[in-house]
Amino acid sequence: MKFEHFGQGNPALVFSHANGFPPATYRQLFQAWGAAVEAPLLKPLTSSVDEAASDIWWHMAEELAHWLESQSEPRLLAGHSMGAVVSCLAAMRCPHKVAGLIMLDPVFLPTRWVAPMRLMPKRFKVKQPLVAKTLRRPHQFGDHQGAFQFHRGKRVFAGMDDEALTDYIHAAFEPNDQGVALRYSREWEAHIYQTAPWIWPRLGRLKVPTLIIRGANSDTVTPGSWARIGRLCPEASRVELPECGHLLPMERPQAVATAIHQWLDTLR
């Protein structure tokens, strides 16, 4: 696997990013965490979408698990959204190599959302509102400032302050001959939305110390899903943070880091 590294010293955390949000987006969270982080570059950042399989989430989890197997000591895993699910599946695959698992607003979607998308023919999937909107999003700007101004007005980023949004813009857009372009393609982002796994039957297999943090205003982990997680993972620690949504690592990085440290203190 390829990684981006943050901080100095031996990495204390392996952090997997969300769909569309490269690792450097989480700079404030990593600073608040206060120790070195190694962040895997998942498939959308390292390969062509032409190579994408319908079970791509599982492929990413297998790749992470294979890397974990190569490590001499168990590692602390964390992830946000898609990255939380990938980390969870990897932890199920090799629990003996996972010291603990931290999931930030994981994509544990209601069955009524996942099943129709999984069964739908591709020509109809691309017409679904979230997928169609993603495929239409601007992918090229004259410079980073232009990209910042465009995204500053979008509702999805409203909870992020200017510093967090700047981190995202510089992580997500890289220079090219025309200015700056998306590093994480909109085609990959749309493919990930279309292939979210049905996770519920497998949650009982999770056998590592686990912390799950939800943004109280999340539209991804619904209240119903949050309660279902509690029933299926009764031994997991669950924290709901107020005044944030699905992008809680960027909206409230210090609160997320504090919750992680408090949980780790209980493990010790």
N, C-alpha and C positions, 0 to 999 in steps of 0.2 A: 504494500500500500504506500501511497505518497502522503506526506504529512506537511502541515504548516506548524511551526513551533512558536510559542509565545512565552516570554519570561525567561529567567535564567535558572540553571541548575537542572537536576533530574526531574523530569515531568511527573507531577503528582496526580494528573487528571488526563484522561483520554476523552475528548469532547467531539461529538459528531453533530454536524450542522443541519439546519432545516432546509427544506426545499426552497431553492432560490436565494439562500443566504450563506455565502461563503464564510469560512471561519473568521476572518478579520472583522466581520460584522460584530462579533461578540467581544471586541477589545475591552469595553468598559467592564463587562462581567469578568473577564480574565484578570483584569487589574484588581477588581474588588475581591476576587478569589484569593489573590495574593501569593500564588505559587505557580510554577511552570506548568504549561499545558501543551499537549501535543494533540493536534486536530486532524483527523483523517480527511483527505479530499475524497469524497464519495464519487461514485461513477459519473454523475453529471458534470463534474469538474475535470474529469480525466479521460473521457471517451466520447465518441460520437453517438448522438441519439439514434443513429441508424443501427447501432449495436444493442439497443435497449430491448430487453425481454419483458414479457408481460408479468413475470415474477421478479422484477428488478429489485424490489425491496429485500427479497430473500437472498438474491445474489450479493447485495451489499453486506448483509448480515453475515453471510458465509465468508466473505473476504475479511471482514473484521475479526470473526472468530478464528480464522486461519492465522491471522497475525497474532492474536492473543495466545494461541497455542505455541507460538515461537518464543514467547517471552518467558524469562526464567521465574518471574514472580507474578502473582495475581495483580491485576490492575483495577483502579477505580474508574468506572465508565460513567459518562454523562452524555446527554444529548437533548436537543430541542426539536419538538415536532417530529418530522421524518427521522431525524437523527436519534431521537429518543426511542422510536420503534426499532430502528436498526440496532441500537445498543441493547435493547431488550431481547431481541431475537438472538443476538450474538451471546448474551448472557445465558440464555436457555441452552444454546449449543455447547458452551464450555463453562459451566458454572465454577469449576475448579480453578479457572483463570481469572475470575472476577471477584475483587474484594468488596465491591459494592456497586450499586446501580442508581443513578440519579436521572429521572425523566422529567423534563420540563414541558408541560402541555403536550403530551404524546398524542399522535393521531390514532386514537382509539375511537373510531367513528361508530355511530349507531348502525346496527345491521340494516335498517331500512334505507340508509344512505349508501352503504358499500355494495350490497347485493345487486341493486339495479345497475350500478356503474360497471360492476364486474361482468355482468351478463349481457350488457348492451353491445350491439355491433359497433365497430369503430366509427362508422360514418355518423352514428348518432352521438357517440361519446364526445366528439369534437364540437358538437352543437350545444353541449351543456354549458350553462352560463359561466361558471368559473373557468372551464377549459377554453371556451371561445374568447373570453376576456383576456386570458393569459396569452393566447396566440396573437392577439391584436396589440398587445402592449408595445410601446415604442422601445426599440432595442439599441438605438443609436442617437447620440447627442453630440453637439459641437465640443463640449468640454464637461468636466465634472460639475461646474457651477450650474450649467444648464440642466443637467440631470437632477441636481439637488433641487432647483426651483420647481421642476415638474413634479417630483415626488413629494415635496413639502406640502403640496395642496391635496394630496390623496388621503382619503379617510383611513386607509389601512395603516398609514404611518403617523397618524395624528398623535398617538401616545408616546412617540419617540421625540426627545428633545433634539435640538440642532446638532449637538455633538454626536449623538447616536446615529442620526440620519446621515451625517457626514461619514461616519465609519462605514455604514452600509454602502453609500455611493462609491466610496473608494475601494471597497471590497468587491462590489458587484460589477463595476464598470472599469474596463482596462483600455488603455490608449490603442488607437489604430489610425489608419491614414485619414479617416474622416472625422476624427475627434476621439470619442470614447464609445465603447460598445459593451453590451452585456457579456460578462465572462461565463455566466451560467445561463445557457440559452433558454429562450421562452419555450422552445419545442420540448426540451428536457423537463422544464417545470410543468408543462401541460401533461406530459407522459406520466410523471409522478402522481399528479392528481387523479389520473385515470386508473391507476394500478394500486391504490392503497389496499393493504391486506386486511382481511377479516381476522382480528387478533383474539377475539374473546375466547374461543375454545382452548387456546394455548396458554392463557395467563396463569392457569393453575400449575404450569410447569416451571414457573419462575421461582427459583430456590436460592436466591442470593439476597443479602440485605438491600432493601430498596426504599428510596425516597421518591415520591411523586409530587410535583408542585404544579398547581393549576392557577392560571389567572382568573380571578373571580368574574371577569367580563368576557371570558373566552367563548368564542363561537365554534371552537373545535372540540374541546372537552366539554360537552353539554352537562348540565346538572344531572341528567339521567345517566350519562356515561360515568360521571364522577362517582355516583352512588354504586354503580355496577362494579367499578374498579375496587371499591371498598369491600364489596361482597366477595369478589373473586380473589383479591389479594389482601386478606385480613391482617397479615403480618407486616405489610408495607406501611411505612409512615407517609401520611398524606398532609400536605400543607396547601391552603388556598390563600393566595395573596390578593388583597384588595387593590383597587385602583389600577388595574392592568388587565390586559387581555391575552390573546394567544402569543403576542410578541413580548411577553414578560421579561425575557433576558435583556432586551434592549430598553424596555420601558422602566423597569425597576431593578437594575443590575445589582445594586448594593443589597437590596432586600433578598434577592435570590441567593447571593453569596452568603449572606448571614444565615439564611435558612439551611443552606448546605452545611456550613460549619457547625451549626447547632446540632444537626443530625449526626454528623461525624463524631461530635463530642459524646453523644449517647452511645455510639458504637464502641468507643474506647472505654 
